[in-house]
Amino acid sequence: MRPLRAAARPATLRGRLSLLAVATAASVMAVFTIAFNAFVHQHLARQADDQLRARASAIAATVDSSGPVLRVLETPQEDLLDANAWIYQGTSLVEAPPAAGAQSPVTRAAARLAAGGGARCATASHAGVEIRLCARPVPSPGGGGPMRNATVVTALDLTRTARPVTPC
């Protein structure tokens, strides 16, 4: 009876070369799979951010910032724009999605992002759901740059990008 260790190793040169070829092919496939997945992840993240920024720009265009208080203008297809979007003046919530509670984790994440100022994106996780949020300052009237402390925040569920964000 041969020892188990000797039985696992090929005895011929052809067997050893075959084992080396299979191991090399498996290693190359693993490296390519990891690289491909990283590329796809980055591409999808950029695509989600672009979608969120475009929605935030469209919503910011409906905000009247000419007076001392922000006013959100009514649009024909308002439901499409209002889904998963928050509008802040400073740290005060002006408008929120109809289904989002004021104390929901997603609303709190949107408030933190708006309070940070500037155009930026962040990912929030709650109960196994990853949500990508992007903030965009509201431009001041006359194109003189962003209005101080007015921000639009949009959100997208990353677990299934076609599904709207469900308030937690």
Backbone bond lengths (Angstrom), bond angles and torsions (degrees), N, CA, C in turn:
res aa  C-N    CA-C-N  psi(-1)  N-CA   C-N-CA  omega(-1)  CA-C   N-CA-C  phi
1 M - - - 1.448 - - 1.527 108.84 -
2 R 1.361 115.63 129.67 1.460 119.53 -179.84 1.521 109.85 -85.59
3 P 1.332 115.52 150.72 1.470 118.10 176.02 1.539 109.74 -65.90
4 L 1.311 115.86 152.94 1.464 121.55 -177.78 1.524 111.75 -61.34
5 R 1.293 118.17 -36.79 1.457 122.34 -177.66 1.537 111.08 -63.89
6 A 1.280 118.02 -41.77 1.461 121.79 -179.17 1.526 110.78 -69.36
7 A 1.321 118.54 -31.28 1.459 121.68 -179.00 1.524 111.36 -71.68
8 A 1.309 119.70 -27.13 1.453 122.94 -177.24 1.524 112.19 -78.95
9 R 1.324 118.66 -20.17 1.454 121.66 -177.23 1.523 109.43 -98.04
10 P 1.353 117.67 132.55 1.467 119.50 178.98 1.533 110.42 -64.37
11 A 1.321 114.88 142.08 1.463 119.95 -176.61 1.524 112.18 -87.27
12 T 1.330 117.94 -26.30 1.463 119.55 -175.49 1.522 110.69 -100.11
13 L 1.334 115.35 163.06 1.449 121.62 177.34 1.531 110.27 -65.50
14 R 1.317 116.82 -39.52 1.467 121.48 178.37 1.534 110.14 -60.97
15 G 1.304 117.04 -42.07 1.467 121.45 178.97 1.520 111.40 -64.71
16 R 1.322 116.17 -41.27 1.466 119.84 179.32 1.527 110.97 -66.66
17 L 1.334 117.39 -42.08 1.464 120.46 178.53 1.531 111.25 -65.30
18 S 1.333 116.59 -38.48 1.463 120.36 177.20 1.528 110.75 -63.06
19 L 1.326 116.47 -43.30 1.462 121.12 178.48 1.526 110.60 -63.09
20 L 1.333 117.47 -41.17 1.459 121.76 178.02 1.534 110.61 -64.43
21 A 1.339 117.41 -41.44 1.472 121.05 179.48 1.526 111.04 -64.31
22 V 1.320 117.58 -42.55 1.466 121.20 179.00 1.525 110.45 -65.30
23 A 1.325 117.37 -43.49 1.465 120.96 179.37 1.529 111.00 -64.07
24 T 1.332 117.70 -40.18 1.460 121.77 178.96 1.527 110.33 -66.00
25 A 1.330 117.07 -45.42 1.463 120.98 179.24 1.529 110.91 -61.16
26 A 1.314 116.91 -42.27 1.470 120.45 178.99 1.527 110.42 -64.07
27 S 1.317 117.25 -40.47 1.470 120.83 179.37 1.522 111.14 -65.63
28 V 1.326 117.40 -43.42 1.468 121.33 179.42 1.526 110.00 -63.74
29 M 1.324 117.62 -42.63 1.467 120.90 178.72 1.526 110.90 -63.14
30 A 1.318 116.96 -39.79 1.468 120.30 178.63 1.525 110.47 -63.53
31 V 1.325 117.74 -43.77 1.465 121.35 179.33 1.527 110.55 -63.32
32 F 1.336 117.47 -45.92 1.464 120.54 179.14 1.529 111.87 -63.82
33 T 1.314 117.77 -38.28 1.458 121.30 178.84 1.528 110.55 -64.21
34 I 1.312 116.94 -44.64 1.466 120.61 179.01 1.524 110.41 -63.91
35 A 1.337 117.42 -44.14 1.468 120.93 179.28 1.529 110.90 -63.87
36 F 1.318 118.13 -42.45 1.463 121.87 179.37 1.527 110.83 -63.24
37 N 1.332 116.75 -44.62 1.464 120.01 179.37 1.523 111.48 -63.26
38 A 1.324 117.98 -39.33 1.465 121.03 177.52 1.527 110.68 -63.96
39 F 1.328 117.05 -42.09 1.462 121.39 178.64 1.530 110.94 -62.76
40 V 1.322 116.88 -46.76 1.470 120.98 -179.17 1.528 110.18 -63.66
41 H 1.325 117.44 -41.06 1.469 121.53 178.74 1.530 110.48 -59.71
42 Q 1.330 117.26 -46.96 1.462 121.11 179.61 1.536 110.96 -64.27
43 H 1.317 116.55 -41.28 1.467 120.39 -179.95 1.534 110.75 -63.40
44 L 1.331 116.99 -44.84 1.460 120.59 179.97 1.527 111.53 -66.83
45 A 1.330 117.04 -35.86 1.467 120.39 177.70 1.530 110.46 -64.79
46 R 1.332 116.87 -43.50 1.476 120.26 177.28 1.524 110.92 -63.50
47 Q 1.319 116.08 -40.22 1.462 120.80 -179.99 1.535 110.69 -64.35
48 A 1.324 117.29 -42.88 1.465 121.31 178.18 1.523 110.50 -63.70
49 D 1.337 117.46 -43.75 1.464 120.73 178.75 1.525 111.34 -62.87
50 D 1.332 117.39 -40.94 1.461 120.95 178.32 1.526 110.91 -62.38
51 Q 1.331 116.30 -42.14 1.459 120.62 179.05 1.535 110.36 -63.92
52 L 1.325 116.98 -43.61 1.463 120.90 -179.81 1.526 111.16 -66.01
53 R 1.318 117.12 -41.62 1.468 120.16 179.24 1.524 111.28 -64.85
54 A 1.326 117.49 -39.32 1.467 120.88 178.53 1.529 110.56 -64.37
55 R 1.320 116.88 -42.64 1.472 120.02 177.68 1.518 110.94 -64.77
56 A 1.347 117.04 -41.08 1.464 120.52 179.17 1.526 110.72 -63.41
57 S 1.322 117.63 -38.92 1.473 120.84 177.90 1.525 110.79 -65.22
58 A 1.330 116.73 -41.72 1.461 120.46 179.00 1.529 110.68 -64.11
59 I 1.314 116.81 -40.10 1.469 120.29 179.40 1.526 110.14 -70.22
60 A 1.332 116.86 -40.90 1.468 120.38 179.32 1.518 111.32 -60.25
61 A 1.332 117.30 -30.25 1.462 120.93 178.23 1.524 111.99 -68.65
62 T 1.335 117.99 -19.05 1.471 121.05 179.34 1.523 112.33 -94.46
63 V 1.333 117.10 4.06 1.453 121.06 -178.79 1.529 109.16 -99.46
64 D 1.327 115.97 124.42 1.463 121.57 177.29 1.523 107.67 -93.23
65 S 1.328 115.05 112.42 1.465 119.84 -178.38 1.521 111.37 -112.38
66 S 1.351 116.70 24.17 1.463 119.55 -177.52 1.526 112.23 -77.22
67 G 1.303 118.71 -24.66 1.457 121.70 -179.20 1.522 111.83 -100.17
68 P 1.324 116.39 -173.80 1.467 120.06 -179.54 1.533 112.93 -72.08
69 V 1.333 116.54 -20.72 1.457 121.49 -179.51 1.522 108.78 -120.99
70 L 1.314 116.81 138.63 1.466 120.80 177.00 1.514 110.33 -64.86
71 R 1.320 114.82 142.15 1.452 120.73 175.35 1.511 107.68 -129.57
72 V 1.317 117.00 129.12 1.462 121.47 179.56 1.524 107.67 -95.14
73 L 1.331 115.54 119.71 1.459 121.24 -178.83 1.526 110.04 -77.27
74 E 1.310 115.90 144.89 1.459 121.73 178.56 1.528 108.83 -79.74
75 T 1.336 116.48 138.99 1.464 121.34 178.34 1.527 108.96 -125.16
76 P 1.347 117.45 158.53 1.470 119.91 -178.47 1.534 113.68 -59.24
77 Q 1.311 117.83 -40.86 1.469 120.18 -178.93 1.522 109.83 -111.86
78 E 1.307 115.35 53.29 1.456 122.36 -174.85 1.527 112.90 -61.44
79 D 1.331 116.79 -34.22 1.466 119.86 -177.77 1.524 111.67 -59.67
80 L 1.339 117.22 -35.97 1.462 120.53 179.54 1.521 111.16 -67.18
81 L 1.325 116.52 -39.22 1.462 119.71 -179.44 1.526 111.62 -76.47
82 D 1.333 117.07 -38.37 1.463 120.43 -174.92 1.520 114.17 -72.14
83 A 1.320 117.53 -19.99 1.471 119.69 -178.48 1.520 109.50 -63.35
84 N 1.298 116.38 121.56 1.472 123.25 175.70 1.521 112.93 61.66
85 A 1.327 117.02 42.81 1.465 121.39 177.87 1.529 109.91 -137.54
86 W 1.324 114.81 138.91 1.455 122.78 178.80 1.525 107.69 -122.68
87 I 1.339 116.89 142.07 1.465 121.66 176.08 1.528 107.18 -121.38
88 Y 1.329 114.91 127.64 1.461 121.39 -178.44 1.518 110.42 -120.80
89 Q 1.320 115.73 143.92 1.459 122.00 165.69 1.517 104.86 -115.82
90 G 1.326 114.80 106.12 1.459 119.79 -171.15 1.516 108.05 67.69
91 T 1.326 116.61 -124.37 1.463 120.37 176.98 1.527 111.69 -103.06
92 S 1.342 116.46 3.59 1.466 120.65 -179.89 1.523 110.12 -88.47
93 L 1.309 115.24 129.25 1.462 121.71 177.97 1.523 109.05 -76.95
94 V 1.333 116.26 120.58 1.462 121.85 179.35 1.523 110.21 -92.47
95 E 1.333 116.23 -43.73 1.460 120.80 -179.78 1.516 109.06 -148.65
96 A 1.344 115.84 141.80 1.458 122.10 179.76 1.522 109.07 -132.21
97 P 1.342 117.20 163.38 1.466 119.06 176.17 1.524 110.28 -60.42
98 P 1.320 117.20 146.47 1.468 120.27 -177.96 1.529 113.77 -56.26
99 A 1.331 118.23 -33.93 1.465 120.49 -175.09 1.526 113.31 -90.82
100 A 1.320 118.28 -6.36 1.471 120.82 -175.76 1.515 110.31 -90.06
101 G 1.323 114.91 131.36 1.451 119.98 175.07 1.520 110.20 -81.81
102 A 1.323 116.27 155.00 1.464 120.48 -177.54 1.528 111.76 -63.92
103 Q 1.318 117.75 -27.41 1.466 120.75 -178.03 1.528 112.84 -109.04
104 S 1.316 117.64 14.82 1.468 119.44 179.37 1.528 109.31 -69.06
105 P 1.337 118.10 151.93 1.469 120.53 179.21 1.529 113.08 -58.35
106 V 1.329 117.43 -33.39 1.469 119.86 179.62 1.533 110.11 -69.33
107 T 1.325 117.20 -42.02 1.465 120.71 177.55 1.516 110.78 -64.14
108 R 1.331 117.74 -39.60 1.472 120.46 177.55 1.530 110.89 -65.07
109 A 1.335 117.39 -39.19 1.475 120.78 177.10 1.520 110.38 -65.07
110 A 1.340 117.75 -39.21 1.462 121.34 177.62 1.528 110.50 -64.72
111 A 1.329 117.09 -38.96 1.469 120.82 178.71 1.524 111.09 -64.70
112 R 1.341 117.04 -41.64 1.473 120.02 178.00 1.528 110.77 -62.99
113 L 1.325 116.46 -41.17 1.459 120.59 -179.32 1.534 110.55 -66.97
114 A 1.323 117.34 -41.07 1.470 121.02 178.82 1.527 111.01 -67.12
115 A 1.320 117.17 -37.92 1.466 121.03 -179.43 1.522 111.53 -67.42
116 G 1.322 117.52 -26.08 1.463 121.42 179.80 1.514 113.12 -69.63
117 G 1.325 117.12 -21.08 1.461 121.09 178.68 1.519 112.34 75.21
118 G 1.309 115.64 157.54 1.456 121.42 177.23 1.515 113.22 78.77
119 A 1.326 114.08 173.18 1.461 121.37 178.53 1.516 107.95 -90.98
120 R 1.315 116.64 113.45 1.463 120.32 178.54 1.517 109.78 -156.12
121 C 1.327 114.45 164.18 1.462 121.30 -179.19 1.528 109.41 -124.98
122 A 1.324 115.70 153.92 1.463 121.40 178.05 1.526 108.29 -152.14
123 T 1.325 115.43 159.97 1.461 121.41 177.66 1.514 109.11 -112.38
124 A 1.321 116.21 133.18 1.460 122.21 176.73 1.521 108.09 -118.29
125 S 1.319 116.16 142.74 1.463 121.16 178.54 1.518 109.09 -122.13
126 H 1.320 115.23 138.20 1.461 120.67 175.29 1.521 108.38 -153.98
127 A 1.305 116.06 128.61 1.467 123.21 177.42 1.527 112.13 52.93
128 G 1.328 116.52 40.91 1.454 121.26 176.86 1.518 114.86 79.08
129 V 1.325 117.83 6.43 1.457 121.99 -179.98 1.524 108.34 -109.88
130 E 1.332 116.23 126.21 1.460 120.68 176.18 1.516 108.77 -97.02
131 I 1.337 115.20 128.10 1.458 121.13 -178.49 1.521 108.18 -123.22
132 R 1.310 116.25 128.54 1.462 121.92 178.20 1.518 107.97 -96.71
133 L 1.326 116.93 129.69 1.454 122.62 179.39 1.521 109.11 -121.71
134 C 1.338 116.77 140.63 1.463 121.82 175.13 1.519 108.57 -130.14
135 A 1.338 115.04 135.98 1.458 121.85 178.52 1.521 109.45 -108.81
136 R 1.335 115.31 146.57 1.467 121.18 177.50 1.512 108.18 -142.33
137 P 1.339 117.29 126.52 1.468 119.29 175.91 1.531 110.84 -64.92
138 V 1.333 116.18 146.87 1.453 121.39 178.73 1.525 107.97 -82.39
139 P 1.352 118.55 128.42 1.462 119.84 179.72 1.527 111.14 -66.73
140 S 1.323 115.32 145.37 1.463 119.58 178.91 1.527 109.34 -77.48
141 P 1.325 117.01 159.20 1.460 119.79 179.13 1.528 110.27 -62.57
142 G 1.309 115.91 142.22 1.456 120.32 179.16 1.513 113.30 85.00
143 G 1.313 117.85 4.31 1.465 121.46 176.36 1.509 114.77 71.51
144 G 1.312 118.33 24.10 1.457 121.19 -178.56 1.508 113.74 -86.39
145 G 1.302 118.16 28.55 1.468 120.32 179.92 1.511 110.60 98.35
146 P 1.333 116.86 -179.55 1.462 119.63 -177.06 1.527 112.40 -70.63
147 M 1.314 115.13 144.07 1.461 120.60 175.50 1.519 107.98 -69.79
148 R 1.271 116.19 139.51 1.454 120.43 -177.76 1.527 109.94 -62.93
149 N 1.323 115.43 124.44 1.464 123.72 172.89 1.521 116.06 67.41
150 A 1.312 119.92 19.70 1.465 121.72 173.78 1.520 107.62 -109.45
151 T 1.346 115.85 124.24 1.459 120.28 -172.86 1.520 110.91 -139.74
152 V 1.325 115.44 141.46 1.467 122.32 171.65 1.524 107.12 -108.72
153 V 1.339 117.01 131.96 1.463 122.35 176.94 1.519 108.01 -120.46
154 T 1.329 116.62 129.18 1.460 121.60 177.22 1.525 108.91 -117.08
155 A 1.340 116.97 155.03 1.462 121.54 -176.32 1.522 110.95 -134.11
156 L 1.339 114.39 152.31 1.460 121.73 179.08 1.523 108.63 -144.81
157 D 1.322 116.95 130.95 1.462 122.61 176.95 1.518 108.57 -75.21
158 L 1.333 117.64 117.88 1.458 121.24 -177.40 1.525 113.38 -82.46
159 T 1.322 118.40 -16.47 1.456 118.84 -179.47 1.516 111.05 -68.39
160 R 1.310 116.34 -36.46 1.464 122.65 171.28 1.503 106.02 -144.81
161 T 1.335 117.68 101.38 1.458 121.41 -170.76 1.513 113.91 -62.50
162 A 1.308 119.31 -18.85 1.463 120.23 179.27 1.522 112.40 -82.88
163 R 1.347 116.98 -14.00 1.452 121.03 -176.31 1.529 110.66 -89.87
164 P 1.331 118.96 137.22 1.463 119.97 176.67 1.522 110.54 -68.09
165 V 1.320 115.57 158.24 1.465 121.12 179.37 1.515 108.51 -68.23
166 T 1.326 116.58 130.70 1.458 120.81 174.39 1.509 108.09 -97.75
167 P 1.321 118.17 124.53 1.465 120.77 -179.87 1.521 110.11 -61.66
168 C 1.305 115.17 136.37 1.463 120.30 -178.81 1.506 110.93 -90.67
